Amino acid sequence: MNLKIVGSIAIVAGTAIGAGMLALPLATAAMGLIPALLLMLVVWAISAYTALLMLEVNLRSGIGDNLHLITGKSLGSKGQIVQSLSFLSLLFALTAAYLTGGADLLALKAKAWFDIELSNQTAVLLFTFVLGGFAALGVHWIDKISRALFSTMIVLLALVLVFLLPEVSLDALAQRAATNSLTAVWLSAIPVVVTSFGFHVCIATLVRYLDGDVPTLRRVLLIGSTIPLFCYVLWLLVTLGTVGGEAIAGFNGSLSRLISALQEISSQPLISKVIGLFADLALVTSFLGVTMSLFDFNAELIRASNTVSGRIQTWLLTFMPPLVCALFVPEGFIALLGFAAVPLVVITVFLPVLIALKQRAERHDGYQVAGGNFTLGLLLLLGGAIIGAQLYVAI
């Protein structure tokens, strides 16, 4: 396996692994370990299959085409409008989620390091204006920063797993929080888990990077999507098996309370710091990648000039809507990640299925993912169920 393939696998895995990983224990704790693992396995299977479906539509449309162009070719301008609005909604929701989670962790750091109590509003504003400023630097600088941070995060994750796995208790793993409605627990967890497997935005780039080599691309997507599953399983074992599902469910979605609880388990101060730093990097790397994409999308949308004033306008459009949301929904980390599943399903399920049906009706040559039209119909039903779950939670 050459370095080009290894790098491509890392891109797929790295796009998925991030702040969503921190949310998984908070979203699934009330379910119990076995149901949570089963849910993750099903969502992984869906995400892997839709990745191969997106590979099919990319190859049939033409190597080098992005999703916007592919959608336009098959579904016209109306399809492109749906795709653009879904993409914008996804990035806004993720940015707002990371602002709330980042503010939560920043307040925790201020208390632990300087014994300063930061209000939620102050923490949100500090996180936005300090880290949000990187979005205006451009892709060249963010790429360098993100690669260094992500590499460090993976090393820290390995250390956290090594030191906390021996602390896992079978009694803690067997815990399941008391709940009035197990159905509501499942429905609230599904969208968050779906968002945690969202790596599909990089597929068009990889098709171009690997010159449309189907066997290599299939291997990259399947291996790259399996690595997050493996990491998530270990992460759930560590969190649910040490803190306990009942305790985590009682955190009410608070990221700082989860990290504090994990830090208290380790008797070694160094490991406690490693846990905190891992959580910080997981959120920051996701934040930088999402806000870079949103900044570039908005710059193209308003045709902003590459000047100081133009970048300020784009920055305001990028951060003001999610900032307002983060200020007024301080406990919205899990809720916003759940909402992000709705536009994500549109982008990764509905649009690819419709495009594939159109392409298959017009031509039969080239790569086609197994399963036929029956599986495409099943995907539409599953996508509708995921959106229905999120709407149920929201209502």
C-alpha positions in Angstrom: 0.0 0.0 0.0 1.7 3.2 -1.2 1.8 6.5 0.7 -0.8 8.1 -1.6 -3.4 5.4 -0.6 -2.4 5.7 3.1 -2.8 9.5 2.9 -6.2 9.1 1.2 -7.4 6.7 3.9 -6.2 9.2 6.5 -8.2 12.0 4.8 -11.4 9.9 5.0 -10.9 8.9 8.6 -9.7 12.3 9.7 -12.8 14.0 8.1 -15.0 11.8 10.3 -13.1 11.7 13.5 -13.4 15.0 15.5 -15.8 16.7 17.8 -18.6 14.3 16.9 -16.6 11.6 18.7 -16.9 13.6 22.0 -20.7 13.7 21.6 -21.2 10.0 21.2 -21.1 9.0 24.9 -23.4 11.9 25.7 -25.9 10.9 23.0 -25.9 7.2 23.6 -25.3 6.8 27.3 -28.9 6.2 28.2 -29.2 3.4 25.6 -26.6 1.1 27.2 -23.4 -0.2 25.5 -24.8 -3.0 23.3 -27.6 -1.0 21.8 -25.2 1.9 21.2 -22.7 -0.4 19.4 -25.5 -1.9 17.3 -26.6 1.6 16.3 -23.1 2.6 15.4 -22.7 -0.5 13.3 -25.8 0.1 11.3 -24.9 3.8 10.8 -21.4 2.8 9.7 -22.9 0.4 7.1 -25.2 3.1 5.7 -22.3 5.6 5.6 -20.0 3.2 3.8 -22.7 2.2 1.3 -23.6 5.8 0.6 -19.9 6.6 0.1 -19.7 3.9 -2.6 -22.8 5.3 -4.1 -21.3 8.8 -4.2 -18.2 7.2 -5.8 -20.5 5.8 -8.5 -22.1 9.1 -9.3 -18.8 10.9 -9.3 -17.2 8.5 -11.8 -20.2 8.6 -14.1 -20.4 12.4 -14.0 -16.7 12.9 -14.7 -13.4 12.8 -12.7 -12.9 16.2 -11.2 -16.6 17.2 -10.9 -17.6 18.4 -7.4 -21.1 17.6 -6.0 -22.5 20.9 -7.0 -21.6 20.3 -10.7 -22.7 16.6 -10.5 -26.1 17.7 -9.1 -26.5 20.3 -11.8 -25.8 17.8 -14.6 -28.5 15.3 -13.3 -31.0 17.4 -11.4 -30.7 20.9 -12.9 -30.6 24.2 -11.1 -33.3 23.3 -8.6 -31.2 20.4 -7.5 -28.2 22.7 -7.1 -30.2 25.1 -5.0 -31.2 22.2 -2.6 -27.6 21.0 -2.5 -26.3 24.5 -1.8 -28.8 25.2 1.0 -28.2 21.8 2.5 -24.5 22.3 2.5 -24.8 25.8 4.0 -27.2 24.5 6.7 -24.8 21.7 7.6 -21.8 23.9 8.0 -23.8 26.6 10.0 -25.2 23.9 12.3 -21.7 22.3 12.9 -20.1 25.7 13.5 -22.8 26.6 16.1 -22.3 23.2 17.8 -18.5 23.6 17.9 -18.9 27.2 19.3 -21.1 25.9 22.2 -18.8 22.9 22.9 -15.7 25.0 22.6 -17.1 27.6 25.0 -17.9 24.8 27.4 -14.3 23.5 27.3 -12.9 27.0 27.5 -14.8 27.8 30.7 -13.5 24.5 32.1 -9.9 25.5 31.3 -10.3 29.0 32.8 -11.6 27.6 36.0 -8.9 24.8 36.3 -5.9 26.9 35.2 -6.7 30.5 36.5 -9.6 29.9 38.9 -11.7 32.3 36.7 -15.4 31.8 36.3 -16.3 32.6 32.7 -20.0 33.1 31.8 -21.2 31.2 28.8 -21.6 34.4 26.7 -18.0 35.5 27.5 -16.6 32.0 26.7 -18.5 31.9 23.4 -17.3 35.3 22.3 -13.7 34.5 23.3 -13.7 31.2 21.5 -15.3 32.8 18.4 -13.0 35.8 18.0 -9.8 34.0 18.9 -10.1 30.7 17.0 -12.6 32.0 14.5 -9.9 34.4 13.2 -8.0 31.5 11.7 -10.8 31.0 9.1 -9.8 34.3 7.5 -6.2 33.1 7.1 -7.0 30.9 4.1 -6.7 27.2 3.3 -2.9 27.2 3.1 -2.4 28.1 6.7 -5.3 26.1 8.1 -4.1 23.0 6.2 -0.7 23.2 7.9 -2.3 23.9 11.3 -4.9 21.2 11.0 -2.4 18.5 10.0 -0.3 19.2 13.0 -3.2 19.3 15.4 -4.9 16.2 14.0 -1.7 14.2 14.2 -1.2 15.2 17.8 -4.9 14.4 18.5 -4.5 10.8 17.2 -1.4 10.3 19.4 -3.3 11.7 22.5 -6.3 9.5 21.7 -4.0 6.4 21.7 -2.6 7.5 25.1 -6.1 8.1 26.5 -7.2 4.6 25.4 -4.1 2.9 26.7 -4.4 4.4 30.1 -8.1 4.3 30.6 -9.0 0.9 29.1 -7.5 -0.9 32.2 -9.9 1.2 34.3 -13.0 -0.1 32.5 -15.5 -1.8 34.8 -17.9 -4.5 33.6 -20.4 -3.2 36.2 -20.2 0.3 34.6 -20.6 -1.1 31.1 -23.8 -2.9 32.2 -25.3 0.3 33.5 -28.2 1.9 31.6 -29.9 5.1 32.8 -33.5 5.0 33.9 -35.7 6.6 31.3 -39.4 7.1 30.7 -39.1 6.5 27.0 -36.5 4.3 25.4 -37.9 5.3 22.1 -37.1 8.9 22.7 -33.6 7.9 23.8 -33.0 6.1 20.5 -34.5 8.8 18.3 -32.3 11.5 20.0 -29.2 9.4 19.5 -29.6 8.4 15.9 -29.0 11.9 14.3 -25.9 12.5 16.4 -24.4 9.1 15.5 -25.1 9.8 11.8 -23.3 13.1 12.0 -20.3 11.4 13.5 -19.8 9.4 10.3 -20.0 12.3 8.0 -16.9 12.1 5.8 -18.5 12.2 2.3 -17.6 15.8 1.5 -14.0 14.6 0.6 -15.0 11.9 -1.9 -15.0 14.1 -5.1 -11.5 15.4 -4.1 -10.2 11.8 -3.7 -11.7 10.7 -7.0 -9.6 13.3 -8.7 -6.6 12.7 -6.5 -6.6 8.9 -7.2 -7.4 9.4 -10.9 -10.7 7.5 -10.8 -9.0 4.2 -9.9 -12.1 2.2 -8.8 -10.5 -0.7 -6.8 -8.2 1.7 -5.0 -11.0 4.2 -4.2 -13.3 1.4 -2.9 -10.5 0.2 -0.6 -9.8 3.8 0.6 -13.5 4.5 1.4 -14.1 1.2 3.1 -10.9 1.2 5.2 -11.2 4.9 5.9 -14.8 4.6 7.1 -14.0 1.6 9.3 -11.2 3.3 11.2 -13.7 5.8 12.8 -16.0 2.9 13.7 -13.0 1.2 15.5 -12.1 4.4 17.3 -15.7 5.1 18.4 -16.1 1.6 19.8 -13.0 1.9 21.9 -14.1 5.5 23.0 -17.5 4.2 24.1 -15.9 1.4 26.0 -13.6 3.8 27.8 -16.2 6.4 28.6 -19.2 4.2 29.5 -16.9 1.6 31.1 -15.3 4.1 33.5 -17.7 7.0 34.1 -20.8 4.8 33.6 -23.8 5.3 31.3 -26.1 6.5 34.2 -23.7 9.2 35.2 -23.1 10.4 31.7 -26.8 10.5 30.9 -27.1 12.8 33.9 -24.7 15.3 32.4 -27.5 16.6 30.1 -25.2 17.0 27.1 -22.5 18.9 29.0 -19.1 18.3 27.3 -17.1 19.9 30.2 -18.8 17.6 32.7 -17.9 14.5 30.7 -14.2 15.6 30.3 -14.0 16.5 34.0 -15.4 13.0 35.0 -12.8 11.3 32.8 -10.0 13.4 34.2 -11.0 12.4 37.8 -10.7 8.7 37.0 -7.0 8.9 36.4 -4.8 9.2 39.5 -1.9 10.6 37.3 -2.0 14.4 36.7 -0.3 13.9 33.3 -3.0 11.6 32.0 -5.6 14.1 33.2 -4.0 16.8 31.1 -3.7 14.4 28.1 -7.5 13.8 28.3 -8.2 17.5 28.4 -5.9 18.3 25.6 -7.3 15.5 23.5 -10.8 16.9 23.9 -9.6 20.3 23.0 -7.9 19.2 19.8 -10.8 17.0 18.7 -13.1 20.0 18.8 -10.6 22.5 17.4 -9.6 20.4 14.4 -13.2 19.9 13.5 -13.9 23.6 14.1 -11.1 24.7 11.8 -12.0 22.4 9.0 -15.7 23.3 9.0 -15.2 27.0 9.4 -12.7 27.0 6.5 -15.2 25.3 4.3 -18.0 27.7 5.4 -15.8 30.8 4.9 -14.8 29.7 1.4 -18.4 28.9 0.5 -19.6 32.3 1.7 -16.8 34.1 0.0 -17.9 32.5 -3.3 -21.6 33.1 -2.5 -21.3 36.9 -2.0 -18.4 37.2 -4.5 -16.3 38.8 -1.8 -13.0 40.4 -2.9 -9.7 39.1 -1.5 -9.1 42.2 0.4 -9.2 43.1 4.1 -12.7 44.5 3.9 -13.9 41.6 1.7 -12.6 39.1 4.2 -14.2 40.9 7.1 -17.6 40.8 5.3 -17.1 37.1 4.7 -16.1 36.5 8.3 -19.2 38.3 9.6 -21.4 36.2 7.4 -19.6 33.0 8.4 -19.7 33.5 12.2 -22.6 35.9 13.1 -25.5 33.4 12.6 -23.9 30.5 14.5 -22.6 33.0 17.1 -26.1 34.2 17.8 -27.3 30.6 18.1 -24.4 29.7 20.5 -25.2 32.7 22.7 -28.8 31.9 23.1 -28.6 28.0 23.1 -25.7 27.4 25.6 -26.5 23.7 26.0 -26.9 23.1 22.3 -23.9 21.0 21.5 -25.7 17.7 21.2 -28.9 19.3 19.8 -27.0 21.1 17.0 -25.0 18.1 16.0 -28.3 16.2 15.8 -29.8 18.9 13.6 -26.8 18.7 11.3 -27.9 15.2 10.4 -30.8 16.6 8.4 -28.8 18.4 5.7 -26.2 15.7 5.9 -28.8 13.1 4.9 -29.9 15.3 2.0 -26.4 15.6 0.8 -25.2 12.0 1.3 -28.5 10.0 0.8 -31.3 11.8 -1.1 -29.3 13.6 -3.7 -26.9 10.7 -4.5 -29.8 8.3 -4.8 -31.8 10.6 -7.2 -28.6 11.3 -9.2 -27.8 7.6 -9.4 -31.3 6.7 -10.6 -31.1 9.4 -13.3 -27.6 8.3 -14.4 -28.5 4.6 -14.5 -31.5 5.3 -16.7 -29.2 7.1 -19.2 -26.2 4.7 -19.2 -25.3 1.3 -17.9 -21.5 1.2 -18.3 -18.9 2.1 -15.6 -18.8 1.3 -11.9 -22.1 0.6 -10.1 -22.4 -0.2 -6.5 -24.1 -3.5 -5.7 -27.7 -3.7 -4.5 -29.6 -2.3 -7.4 -32.6 0.0 -7.3 -34.2 -1.9 -4.4 -31.3 -0.8 -2.1 -31.6 2.8 -3.3 -35.3 2.7 -2.3 -34.3 1.3 1.1 -31.8 4.1 1.5 -34.5 6.7 0.9 -36.6 5.1 3.6 -33.7 5.0 6.0 -32.8 8.7 5.2 -36.4 9.6 5.9 -36.3 7.7 9.2 -33.2 9.6 10.3 -34.8 13.0 9.5 -38.0 11.9 11.2 -36.0 11.0 14.3 -34.5 14.5 14.4 -37.9 16.2 13.8 -39.4 14.1 16.6 -36.6 15.2 19.0 -36.9 18.9 17.9 -40.7 18.9 18.4 
